[in-house]
Amino acid sequence: VNASPINEVCFGEKGAIKLAPISLAQVLTYSLNGGAFTSYPNNLISNLDPGTYAIKVRNAGGCEVQLSPITIQGPASPLTIGNLGTFGATCQQNNGLLFGEVTGGYLPYDLKVIDSNGFQIPSSQIDWTGDEFSISGLGAGGYSMVLIDAGGCKLENSDLIVSDKPTPINVTNDQICVVEIADLTPSKGSSGSSPGLN
């Protein structure tokens, strides 16, 4: 009999051991970690926590064979996105920001961000520093996020809003006489920067 592990994909989902008898004609039972001998008609021992398992096989004649230990891998903690936040875009420009921190699951992570029109944000706009990420160059609007770890566990978030944030205008405190009139005229540079004031 050959046995192979099926690793846990997402934290808490459990793993399994796939059994492959050399001869399907034999009636075999299996003991897991010294427990009672049990048959598995589908050749799958399921609902197993990550860890190492000892398997003993017994045929109908009572002959027993000890298999090599089988180890099921699993993430140490759930895949989560924390400290999620945004900086608003200003003056209808694409200068908004999404940021957060990923913990748990299997490294490395793959992050996809999609805007409300179904357009996927280029990976060049996603910057990673350790487990922390930031997505720059975003316009105001709604965004969804799909995070997939190396084990195939998927986490989705569709409630992300980058606001349209007005640009603050700074005015110097100039003094004028009572009979004088002051004109304030906003101006915007050709580079798309924040408005100035003349």
JONORQUI-V327852 format. One record per residue. SS is DSSP state (a for helix, b for strand, c for the rest). PHI is phi in whole degrees, 0 to 359 (999 if undefined). Layout:
# JONORQUI-V327852
ss=[SS	SS]
phi=[PHI	PHI]
This chain:
# JONORQUI-V327852
ss=[c	b	b	b	b	b	c	c	c	c	c	c	c	c	b	b	b	b	b	b	c	c	c	c	c	c	c	c	b	b	b	b	c	c	c	c	c	b	c	c	c	c	c	b	b	b	b	b	c	c	b	b	b	c	b	b	b	b	c	c	c	c	c	b	b	b	c	c	c	b	b	b	c	c	c	c	c	c	c	b	b	b	b	b	b	b	b	c	b	b	c	c	c	c	c	b	b	b	b	b	b	b	b	c	c	c	c	c	b	b	b	b	b	b	b	c	c	c	c	b	c	c	a	a	a	b	b	b	b	c	c	b	b	b	b	b	b	b	c	c	b	b	b	b	b	b	b	b	b	c	c	c	c	b	b	b	b	b	b	b	b	b	c	b	b	c	c	c	c	c	c	c	c	c	c	c	c	c	c	c	c	c	c	c	c	b	b	c	c	c	c	c	c	c	c	b	b	c]
phi=[999	258	226	222	278	245	291	293	276	252	304	88	277	74	244	202	235	268	258	227	297	293	239	283	283	279	264	243	236	228	249	253	53	81	279	294	288	223	268	231	304	268	58	222	261	252	60	253	290	304	152	254	236	259	238	244	249	229	265	296	274	92	286	241	226	267	275	295	303	246	249	262	272	199	294	285	206	295	285	220	243	242	51	283	202	221	244	292	281	249	52	60	264	268	230	281	217	244	212	182	223	256	226	79	67	250	283	274	254	238	244	239	237	234	276	291	266	85	274	277	292	302	297	294	269	256	244	251	231	66	267	264	229	217	243	254	72	260	275	295	146	266	222	241	229	236	248	234	269	294	271	96	286	242	229	238	219	241	246	254	237	262	280	266	261	299	281	293	249	262	239	285	268	265	264	229	282	298	273	272	242	255	253	250	237	288	222	235	292	290	278	83	282	296	298	259	221	256]
